[in-house]
Amino acid sequence: MTRTLPYAGPAAVARRLTGLIPPAAGIPVYGMGLVPPGRTMGTSANAVLTPAGLDAALAEYAAGWGDPDPRAAATQFSKYWFRAAIPPVLVCAAADRAAPAIELPALGAEMDGGIPYLLARDAPGIAVAPADGESLMARLVDEHLVPVIAALATHTGLSPRVFWANAGTVIAWYLDQLRRQPATAAGARALAARWLETPDHPAFSGRNPMHNPLIATTDAAGHAKQQRRVCCVRYLSSDLDLCASCPLSKAPAARRAKR
């Protein structure tokens, strides 16, 4: 479900581009908002990622579940977090345009029914400033994804691979959309080749945890489908069905026993 907050949405991306690139108006941006001068940033993103902050956020996200397994809540929560953080930066990276600061101390966060919305300080002066897409992607990984995933993995005991796969699937989907637009096609192809199609990457000092997060395959009827390389383990809660791209053919026996 997409909810809206003031200053949230595709306009946050469009203002950073020269002209309106179609994906900026058409692809969903779940919650990177822009906070104008004079407005408080509210709760810091860092505060949400503390043990107490994550306890509260995950409890709010899973409110109403009959089986609120915190690991299942965390992996689903992370997907919304990444949908808030990644798309605005990725669109700007593919277009070689400057993006808002993405490091955690510079961001605010608002929660709405457990869904995180990230808030960045608006800076109109960077609206048409050129940027290097590769460097921008490296900033997103080093200054945002690495600490967010470390916090979630430490808090839940889940392997970081689960959260990197969640981030990678968001990146893969948006780069696929951006490859279809002339203004961002070349940049999107270059970013995909560098960050998704390369098995080893210096940013990770070895194995790339986002390598090919989605694999092309077919379903039982022979229809083409995208399948995750790493399961997101949402099956840990009996409230959730397997997702459409799950690599498992059925939920593990421990999950089925809960029903």
C-alpha positions as protocol buffer text, in pm:
chain_id: "A"
residue {
  index: 1
  type: MET
  ca { x: 0 y: 0 z: 0 }
}
residue {
  index: 2
  type: THR
  ca { x: 128 y: 349 z: -87 }
}
residue {
  index: 3
  type: ARG
  ca { x: 50 y: 625 z: 160 }
}
residue {
  index: 4
  type: THR
  ca { x: 134 y: 991 z: 115 }
}
residue {
  index: 5
  type: LEU
  ca { x: 284 y: 1247 z: 346 }
}
residue {
  index: 6
  type: PRO
  ca { x: 363 y: 1614 z: 281 }
}
residue {
  index: 7
  type: TYR
  ca { x: 659 y: 1656 z: 44 }
}
residue {
  index: 8
  type: ALA
  ca { x: 669 y: 1281 z: -29 }
}
residue {
  index: 9
  type: GLY
  ca { x: 652 y: 1130 z: -372 }
}
residue {
  index: 10
  type: PRO
  ca { x: 788 y: 1154 z: -725 }
}
residue {
  index: 11
  type: ALA
  ca { x: 820 y: 1534 z: -713 }
}
residue {
  index: 12
  type: ALA
  ca { x: 1115 y: 1482 z: -480 }
}
residue {
  index: 13
  type: VAL
  ca { x: 1292 y: 1315 z: -770 }
}
residue {
  index: 14
  type: ALA
  ca { x: 1167 y: 1535 z: -1052 }
}
residue {
  index: 15
  type: ARG
  ca { x: 1303 y: 1854 z: -897 }
}
residue {
  index: 16
  type: ARG
  ca { x: 1653 y: 1708 z: -923 }
}
residue {
  index: 17
  type: LEU
  ca { x: 1640 y: 1652 z: -1295 }
}
residue {
  index: 18
  type: THR
  ca { x: 1675 y: 1872 z: -1601 }
}
residue {
  index: 19
  type: GLY
  ca { x: 1329 y: 1836 z: -1742 }
}
residue {
  index: 20
  type: LEU
  ca { x: 1082 y: 1575 z: -1628 }
}
residue {
  index: 21
  type: ILE
  ca { x: 1213 y: 1227 z: -1701 }
}
residue {
  index: 22
  type: PRO
  ca { x: 907 y: 1002 z: -1739 }
}
residue {
  index: 23
  type: PRO
  ca { x: 998 y: 758 z: -1458 }
}
residue {
  index: 24
  type: ALA
  ca { x: 1008 y: 1051 z: -1217 }
}
residue {
  index: 25
  type: ALA
  ca { x: 637 y: 1098 z: -1282 }
}
residue {
  index: 26
  type: GLY
  ca { x: 538 y: 739 z: -1339 }
}
residue {
  index: 27
  type: ILE
  ca { x: 721 y: 494 z: -1109 }
}
residue {
  index: 28
  type: PRO
  ca { x: 617 y: 473 z: -745 }
}
residue {
  index: 29
  type: VAL
  ca { x: 827 y: 642 z: -480 }
}
residue {
  index: 30
  type: TYR
  ca { x: 704 y: 528 z: -143 }
}
residue {
  index: 31
  type: GLY
  ca { x: 846 y: 787 z: 86 }
}
residue {
  index: 32
  type: MET
  ca { x: 1151 y: 1005 z: 25 }
}
residue {
  index: 33
  type: GLY
  ca { x: 1010 y: 1340 z: 128 }
}
residue {
  index: 34
  type: LEU
  ca { x: 1170 y: 1683 z: 105 }
}
residue {
  index: 35
  type: VAL
  ca { x: 1164 y: 1906 z: 410 }
}
residue {
  index: 36
  type: PRO
  ca { x: 1181 y: 2277 z: 327 }
}
residue {
  index: 37
  type: PRO
  ca { x: 1387 y: 2517 z: 537 }
}
residue {
  index: 38
  type: GLY
  ca { x: 1219 y: 2591 z: 867 }
}
residue {
  index: 39
  type: ARG
  ca { x: 1035 y: 2261 z: 902 }
}
residue {
  index: 40
  type: THR
  ca { x: 1155 y: 2018 z: 1166 }
}
residue {
  index: 41
  type: MET
  ca { x: 1294 y: 1685 z: 1048 }
}
residue {
  index: 42
  type: GLY
  ca { x: 1119 y: 1502 z: 1333 }
}
residue {
  index: 43
  type: THR
  ca { x: 1262 y: 1170 z: 1446 }
}
residue {
  index: 44
  type: SER
  ca { x: 1606 y: 1094 z: 1307 }
}
residue {
  index: 45
  type: ALA
  ca { x: 1649 y: 787 z: 1089 }
}
residue {
  index: 46
  type: ASN
  ca { x: 1928 y: 677 z: 1321 }
}
residue {
  index: 47
  type: ALA
  ca { x: 1685 y: 671 z: 1615 }
}
residue {
  index: 48
  type: VAL
  ca { x: 1452 y: 431 z: 1433 }
}
residue {
  index: 49
  type: LEU
  ca { x: 1742 y: 190 z: 1381 }
}
residue {
  index: 50
  type: THR
  ca { x: 1836 y: 163 z: 1749 }
}
residue {
  index: 51
  type: PRO
  ca { x: 1722 y: -154 z: 1932 }
}
residue {
  index: 52
  type: ALA
  ca { x: 1442 y: 38 z: 2104 }
}
residue {
  index: 53
  type: GLY
  ca { x: 1346 y: 215 z: 1783 }
}
residue {
  index: 54
  type: LEU
  ca { x: 1331 y: -108 z: 1586 }
}
residue {
  index: 55
  type: ASP
  ca { x: 1131 y: -281 z: 1859 }
}
residue {
  index: 56
  type: ALA
  ca { x: 871 y: -6 z: 1835 }
}
residue {
  index: 57
  type: ALA
  ca { x: 875 y: 15 z: 1454 }
}
residue {
  index: 58
  type: LEU
  ca { x: 842 y: -360 z: 1400 }
}
residue {
  index: 59
  type: ALA
  ca { x: 567 y: -389 z: 1660 }
}
residue {
  index: 60
  type: GLU
  ca { x: 377 y: -110 z: 1485 }
}
residue {
  index: 61
  type: TYR
  ca { x: 432 y: -270 z: 1144 }
}
residue {
  index: 62
  type: ALA
  ca { x: 306 y: -612 z: 1260 }
}
residue {
  index: 63
  type: ALA
  ca { x: 17 y: -479 z: 1468 }
}
residue {
  index: 64
  type: GLY
  ca { x: -284 y: -697 z: 1406 }
}
residue {
  index: 65
  type: TRP
  ca { x: -88 y: -1000 z: 1295 }
}
residue {
  index: 66
  type: GLY
  ca { x: -189 y: -1319 z: 1470 }
}
residue {
  index: 67
  type: ASP
  ca { x: 168 y: -1446 z: 1447 }
}
residue {
  index: 68
  type: PRO
  ca { x: 391 y: -1137 z: 1466 }
}
residue {
  index: 69
  type: ASP
  ca { x: 730 y: -1305 z: 1418 }
}
residue {
  index: 70
  type: PRO
  ca { x: 977 y: -1015 z: 1446 }
}
residue {
  index: 71
  type: ARG
  ca { x: 1199 y: -1161 z: 1172 }
}
residue {
  index: 72
  type: ALA
  ca { x: 913 y: -1170 z: 922 }
}
residue {
  index: 73
  type: ALA
  ca { x: 812 y: -819 z: 1028 }
}
residue {
  index: 74
  type: ALA
  ca { x: 1170 y: -697 z: 984 }
}
residue {
  index: 75
  type: THR
  ca { x: 1215 y: -833 z: 633 }
}
residue {
  index: 76
  type: GLN
  ca { x: 886 y: -679 z: 521 }
}
residue {
  index: 77
  type: PHE
  ca { x: 964 y: -352 z: 698 }
}
residue {
  index: 78
  type: SER
  ca { x: 1301 y: -340 z: 522 }
}
residue {
  index: 79
  type: LYS
  ca { x: 1133 y: -359 z: 181 }
}
residue {
  index: 80
  type: TYR
  ca { x: 938 y: -40 z: 256 }
}
residue {
  index: 81
  type: TRP
  ca { x: 1248 y: 128 z: 394 }
}
residue {
  index: 82
  type: PHE
  ca { x: 1440 y: 47 z: 75 }
}
residue {
  index: 83
  type: ARG
  ca { x: 1150 y: 163 z: -142 }
}
residue {
  index: 84
  type: ALA
  ca { x: 1172 y: 495 z: 38 }
}
residue {
  index: 85
  type: ALA
  ca { x: 1551 y: 532 z: 23 }
}
residue {
  index: 86
  type: ILE
  ca { x: 1655 y: 378 z: -307 }
}
residue {
  index: 87
  type: PRO
  ca { x: 1432 y: 507 z: -593 }
}
residue {
  index: 88
  type: PRO
  ca { x: 1498 y: 882 z: -563 }
}
residue {
  index: 89
  type: VAL
  ca { x: 1873 y: 825 z: -552 }
}
residue {
  index: 90
  type: LEU
  ca { x: 1865 y: 563 z: -827 }
}
residue {
  index: 91
  type: VAL
  ca { x: 1673 y: 785 z: -1068 }
}
residue {
  index: 92
  type: CYS
  ca { x: 1922 y: 1064 z: -1008 }
}
residue {
  index: 93
  type: ALA
  ca { x: 2217 y: 827 z: -1048 }
}
residue {
  index: 94
  type: ALA
  ca { x: 2086 y: 696 z: -1381 }
}
residue {
  index: 95
  type: ALA
  ca { x: 2037 y: 1055 z: -1500 }
}
residue {
  index: 96
  type: ASP
  ca { x: 2373 y: 1178 z: -1361 }
}
residue {
  index: 97
  type: ARG
  ca { x: 2198 y: 1435 z: -1146 }
}
residue {
  index: 98
  type: ALA
  ca { x: 2256 y: 1529 z: -785 }
}
residue {
  index: 99
  type: ALA
  ca { x: 2042 y: 1365 z: -518 }
}
residue {
  index: 100
  type: PRO
  ca { x: 1961 y: 1460 z: -158 }
}
residue {
  index: 101
  type: ALA
  ca { x: 2200 y: 1355 z: 116 }
}
residue {
  index: 102
  type: ILE
  ca { x: 2132 y: 991 z: 197 }
}
residue {
  index: 103
  type: GLU
  ca { x: 2355 y: 927 z: 499 }
}
residue {
  index: 104
  type: LEU
  ca { x: 2152 y: 837 z: 807 }
}
residue {
  index: 105
  type: PRO
  ca { x: 2244 y: 1138 z: 1027 }
}
residue {
  index: 106
  type: ALA
  ca { x: 2109 y: 1370 z: 755 }
}
residue {
  index: 107
  type: LEU
  ca { x: 1769 y: 1200 z: 731 }
}
residue {
  index: 108
  type: GLY
  ca { x: 1452 y: 1221 z: 934 }
}
residue {
  index: 109
  type: ALA
  ca { x: 1195 y: 944 z: 951 }
}
residue {
  index: 110
  type: GLU
  ca { x: 820 y: 932 z: 999 }
}
residue {
  index: 111
  type: MET
  ca { x: 619 y: 616 z: 1061 }
}
residue {
  index: 112
  type: ASP
  ca { x: 267 y: 568 z: 931 }
}
residue {
  index: 113
  type: GLY
  ca { x: 109 y: 237 z: 1029 }
}
residue {
  index: 114
  type: GLY
  ca { x: 455 y: 89 z: 1050 }
}
residue {
  index: 115
  type: ILE
  ca { x: 552 y: 211 z: 702 }
}
residue {
  index: 116
  type: PRO
  ca { x: 870 y: 423 z: 713 }
}
residue {
  index: 117
  type: TYR
  ca { x: 895 y: 754 z: 530 }
}
residue {
  index: 118
  type: LEU
  ca { x: 1236 y: 917 z: 500 }
}
residue {
  index: 119
  type: LEU
  ca { x: 1280 y: 1291 z: 502 }
}
residue {
  index: 120
  type: ALA
  ca { x: 1568 y: 1476 z: 339 }
}
residue {
  index: 121
  type: ARG
  ca { x: 1646 y: 1845 z: 366 }
}
residue {
  index: 122
  type: ASP
  ca { x: 1539 y: 2028 z: 53 }
}
residue {
  index: 123
  type: ALA
  ca { x: 1818 y: 2212 z: -124 }
}
residue {
  index: 124
  type: PRO
  ca { x: 1691 y: 2380 z: -443 }
}
residue {
  index: 125
  type: GLY
  ca { x: 2045 y: 2468 z: -545 }
}
residue {
  index: 126
  type: ILE
  ca { x: 2121 y: 2108 z: -638 }
}
residue {
  index: 127
  type: ALA
  ca { x: 1820 y: 2072 z: -866 }
}
residue {
  index: 128
  type: VAL
  ca { x: 2027 y: 2084 z: -1186 }
}
residue {
  index: 129
  type: ALA
  ca { x: 2373 y: 2016 z: -1049 }
}
residue {
  index: 130
  type: PRO
  ca { x: 2548 y: 1736 z: -1243 }
}
residue {
  index: 131
  type: ALA
  ca { x: 2658 y: 1430 z: -1051 }
}
residue {
  index: 132
  type: ASP
  ca { x: 2845 y: 1109 z: -1121 }
}
residue {
  index: 133
  type: GLY
  ca { x: 2597 y: 823 z: -1110 }
}
residue {
  index: 134
  type: GLU
  ca { x: 2853 y: 565 z: -1001 }
}
residue {
  index: 135
  type: SER
  ca { x: 2967 y: 779 z: -709 }
}
residue {
  index: 136
  type: LEU
  ca { x: 2607 y: 845 z: -612 }
}
residue {
  index: 137
  type: MET
  ca { x: 2533 y: 472 z: -609 }
}
residue {
  index: 138
  type: ALA
  ca { x: 2843 y: 411 z: -397 }
}
residue {
  index: 139
  type: ARG
  ca { x: 2717 y: 671 z: -148 }
}
residue {
  index: 140
  type: LEU
  ca { x: 2380 y: 499 z: -130 }
}
residue {
  index: 141
  type: VAL
  ca { x: 2545 y: 164 z: -55 }
}
residue {
  index: 142
  type: ASP
  ca { x: 2818 y: 281 z: 183 }
}
residue {
  index: 143
  type: GLU
  ca { x: 2638 y: 555 z: 373 }
}
residue {
  index: 144
  type: HIS
  ca { x: 2289 y: 410 z: 386 }
}
residue {
  index: 145
  type: LEU
  ca { x: 2240 y: 46 z: 294 }
}
residue {
  index: 146
  type: VAL
  ca { x: 2541 y: -87 z: 484 }
}
residue {
  index: 147
  type: PRO
  ca { x: 2443 y: 63 z: 824 }
}
residue {
  index: 148
  type: VAL
  ca { x: 2069 y: -5 z: 778 }
}
residue {
  index: 149
  type: ILE
  ca { x: 2128 y: -370 z: 694 }
}
residue {
  index: 150
  type: ALA
  ca { x: 2378 y: -410 z: 977 }
}
residue {
  index: 151
  type: ALA
  ca { x: 2123 y: -272 z: 1224 }
}
residue {
  index: 152
  type: LEU
  ca { x: 1841 y: -496 z: 1099 }
}
residue {
  index: 153
  type: ALA
  ca { x: 2056 y: -810 z: 1087 }
}
residue {
  index: 154
  type: THR
  ca { x: 2198 y: -753 z: 1435 }
}
residue {
  index: 155
  type: HIS
  ca { x: 1855 y: -683 z: 1580 }
}
residue {
  index: 156
  type: THR
  ca { x: 1681 y: -985 z: 1428 }
}
residue {
  index: 157
  type: GLY
  ca { x: 1953 y: -1244 z: 1390 }
}
residue {
  index: 158
  type: LEU
  ca { x: 1864 y: -1284 z: 1023 }
}
residue {
  index: 159
  type: SER
  ca { x: 2149 y: -1315 z: 776 }
}
residue {
  index: 160
  type: PRO
  ca { x: 2247 y: -984 z: 612 }
}
residue {
  index: 161
  type: ARG
  ca { x: 2202 y: -1170 z: 281 }
}
residue {
  index: 162
  type: VAL
  ca { x: 1825 y: -1153 z: 331 }
}
residue {
  index: 163
  type: PHE
  ca { x: 1826 y: -775 z: 358 }
}
residue {
  index: 164
  type: TRP
  ca { x: 2079 y: -728 z: 76 }
}
residue {
  index: 165
  type: ALA
  ca { x: 1853 y: -941 z: -144 }
}
residue {
  index: 166
  type: ASN
  ca { x: 1558 y: -719 z: -49 }
}
residue {
  index: 167
  type: ALA
  ca { x: 1757 y: -409 z: -144 }
}
residue {
  index: 168
  type: GLY
  ca { x: 1883 y: -573 z: -462 }
}
residue {
  index: 169
  type: THR
  ca { x: 1533 y: -663 z: -583 }
}
residue {
  index: 170
  type: VAL
  ca { x: 1422 y: -300 z: -538 }
}
residue {
  index: 171
  type: ILE
  ca { x: 1728 y: -179 z: -730 }
}
residue {
  index: 172
  type: ALA
  ca { x: 1674 y: -436 z: -1006 }
}
residue {
  index: 173
  type: TRP
  ca { x: 1308 y: -342 z: -1054 }
}
residue {
  index: 174
  type: TYR
  ca { x: 1377 y: 31 z: -1075 }
}
residue {
  index: 175
  type: LEU
  ca { x: 1676 y: -9 z: -1306 }
}
residue {
  index: 176
  type: ASP
  ca { x: 1459 y: -220 z: -1536 }
}
residue {
  index: 177
  type: GLN
  ca { x: 1206 y: 65 z: -1549 }
}
residue {
  index: 178
  type: LEU
  ca { x: 1480 y: 323 z: -1606 }
}
residue {
  index: 179
  type: ARG
  ca { x: 1634 y: 118 z: -1890 }
}
residue {
  index: 180
  type: ARG
  ca { x: 1309 y: 164 z: -2081 }
}
residue {
  index: 181
  type: GLN
  ca { x: 1339 y: 544 z: -2087 }
}
residue {
  index: 182
  type: PRO
  ca { x: 1580 y: 708 z: -2336 }
}
residue {
  index: 183
  type: ALA
  ca { x: 1698 y: 971 z: -2088 }
}
residue {
  index: 184
  type: THR
  ca { x: 1808 y: 713 z: -1829 }
}
residue {
  index: 185
  type: ALA
  ca { x: 1867 y: 398 z: -2036 }
}
residue {
  index: 186
  type: ALA
  ca { x: 2246 y: 422 z: -2066 }
}
residue {
  index: 187
  type: GLY
  ca { x: 2295 y: 516 z: -1701 }
}
residue {
  index: 188
  type: ALA
  ca { x: 2065 y: 238 z: -1583 }
}
residue {
  index: 189
  type: ARG
  ca { x: 2247 y: -23 z: -1793 }
}
residue {
  index: 190
  type: ALA
  ca { x: 2582 y: 88 z: -1655 }
}
residue {
  index: 191
  type: LEU
  ca { x: 2458 y: 78 z: -1295 }
}
residue {
  index: 192
  type: ALA
  ca { x: 2305 y: -267 z: -1344 }
}
residue {
  index: 193
  type: ALA
  ca { x: 2626 y: -402 z: -1496 }
}
residue {
  index: 194
  type: ARG
  ca { x: 2834 y: -262 z: -1212 }
}
residue {
  index: 195
  type: TRP
  ca { x: 2615 y: -329 z: -908 }
}
residue {
  index: 196
  type: LEU
  ca { x: 2392 y: -625 z: -997 }
}
residue {
  index: 197
  type: GLU
  ca { x: 2561 y: -827 z: -1271 }
}
residue {
  index: 198
  type: THR
  ca { x: 2910 y: -837 z: -1121 }
}
residue {
  index: 199
  type: PRO
  ca { x: 2962 y: -1131 z: -881 }
}
residue {
  index: 200
  type: ASP
  ca { x: 3244 y: -960 z: -692 }
}
residue {
  index: 201
  type: HIS
  ca { x: 3256 y: -592 z: -604 }
}
residue {
  index: 202
  type: PRO
  ca { x: 3520 y: -381 z: -427 }
}
residue {
  index: 203
  type: ALA
  ca { x: 3251 y: -206 z: -223 }
}
residue {
  index: 204
  type: PHE
  ca { x: 3198 y: -538 z: -44 }
}
residue {
  index: 205
  type: SER
  ca { x: 3562 y: -651 z: -45 }
}
residue {
  index: 206
  type: GLY
  ca { x: 3463 y: -961 z: -237 }
}
residue {
  index: 207
  type: ARG
  ca { x: 3132 y: -1131 z: -306 }
}
residue {
  index: 208
  type: ASN
  ca { x: 2856 y: -893 z: -413 }
}
residue {
  index: 209
  type: PRO
  ca { x: 2547 y: -966 z: -196 }
}
residue {
  index: 210
  type: MET
  ca { x: 2323 y: -802 z: -459 }
}
residue {
  index: 211
  type: HIS
  ca { x: 2452 y: -1012 z: -748 }
}
residue {
  index: 212
  type: ASN
  ca { x: 2159 y: -1110 z: -973 }
}
residue {
  index: 213
  type: PRO
  ca { x: 1892 y: -1078 z: -703 }
}
residue {
  index: 214
  type: LEU
  ca { x: 1627 y: -1193 z: -953 }
}
residue {
  index: 215
  type: ILE
  ca { x: 1662 y: -1494 z: -1182 }
}
residue {
  index: 216
  type: ALA
  ca { x: 1460 y: -1543 z: -1499 }
}
residue {
  index: 217
  type: THR
  ca { x: 1274 y: -1875 z: -1488 }
}
residue {
  index: 218
  type: THR
  ca { x: 934 y: -2026 z: -1566 }
}
residue {
  index: 219
  type: ASP
  ca { x: 641 y: -2131 z: -1350 }
}
residue {
  index: 220
  type: ALA
  ca { x: 467 y: -2469 z: -1353 }
}
residue {
  index: 221
  type: ALA
  ca { x: 263 y: -2363 z: -1656 }
}
residue {
  index: 222
  type: GLY
  ca { x: 573 y: -2260 z: -1850 }
}
residue {
  index: 223
  type: HIS
  ca { x: 514 y: -1886 z: -1813 }
}
residue {
  index: 224
  type: ALA
  ca { x: 814 y: -1657 z: -1768 }
}
residue {
  index: 225
  type: LYS
  ca { x: 866 y: -1524 z: -1416 }
}
residue {
  index: 226
  type: GLN
  ca { x: 1127 y: -1355 z: -1202 }
}
residue {
  index: 227
  type: GLN
  ca { x: 1243 y: -1555 z: -901 }
}
residue {
  index: 228
  type: ARG
  ca { x: 1443 y: -1426 z: -608 }
}
residue {
  index: 229
  type: ARG
  ca { x: 1786 y: -1577 z: -559 }
}
residue {
  index: 230
  type: VAL
  ca { x: 1752 y: -1546 z: -180 }
}
residue {
  index: 231
  type: CYS
  ca { x: 1420 y: -1602 z: -1 }
}
residue {
  index: 232
  type: CYS
  ca { x: 1298 y: -1307 z: 204 }
}
residue {
  index: 233
  type: VAL
  ca { x: 1175 y: -1547 z: 479 }
}
residue {
  index: 234
  type: ARG
  ca { x: 841 y: -1377 z: 517 }
}
residue {
  index: 235
  type: TYR
  ca { x: 707 y: -1732 z: 561 }
}
residue {
  index: 236
  type: LEU
  ca { x: 832 y: -1713 z: 921 }
}
residue {
  index: 237
  type: SER
  ca { x: 494 y: -1560 z: 999 }
}
residue {
  index: 238
  type: SER
  ca { x: 188 y: -1767 z: 921 }
}
residue {
  index: 239
  type: ASP
  ca { x: 5 y: -1438 z: 849 }
}
residue {
  index: 240
  type: LEU
  ca { x: 195 y: -1402 z: 520 }
}
residue {
  index: 241
  type: ASP
  ca { x: 178 y: -1610 z: 204 }
}
residue {
  index: 242
  type: LEU
  ca { x: 484 y: -1680 z: -6 }
}
residue {
  index: 243
  type: CYS
  ca { x: 550 y: -1391 z: -244 }
}
residue {
  index: 244
  type: ALA
  ca { x: 511 y: -1428 z: -620 }
}
residue {
  index: 245
  type: SER
  ca { x: 889 y: -1439 z: -674 }
}
residue {
  index: 246
  type: CYS
  ca { x: 967 y: -1677 z: -385 }
}
residue {
  index: 247
  type: PRO
  ca { x: 1231 y: -1942 z: -470 }
}
residue {
  index: 248
  type: LEU
  ca { x: 1053 y: -2193 z: -244 }
}
residue {
  index: 249
  type: SER
  ca { x: 788 y: -2420 z: -392 }
}
residue {
  index: 250
  type: LYS
  ca { x: 603 y: -2428 z: -60 }
}
residue {
  index: 251
  type: ALA
  ca { x: 647 y: -2296 z: 291 }
}
residue {
  index: 252
  type: PRO
  ca { x: 876 y: -2500 z: 517 }
}
residue {
  index: 253
  type: ALA
  ca { x: 711 y: -2756 z: 745 }
}
residue {
  index: 254
  type: ALA
  ca { x: 769 y: -2545 z: 1057 }
}
residue {
  index: 255
  type: ARG
  ca { x: 560 y: -2266 z: 902 }
}
residue {
  index: 256
  type: ARG
  ca { x: 286 y: -2501 z: 784 }
}
residue {
  index: 257
  type: ALA
  ca { x: 260 y: -2648 z: 1135 }
}
residue {
  index: 258
  type: LYS
  ca { x: 153 y: -2306 z: 1264 }
}
residue {
  index: 259
  type: ARG
  ca { x: -166 y: -2315 z: 1057 }
}
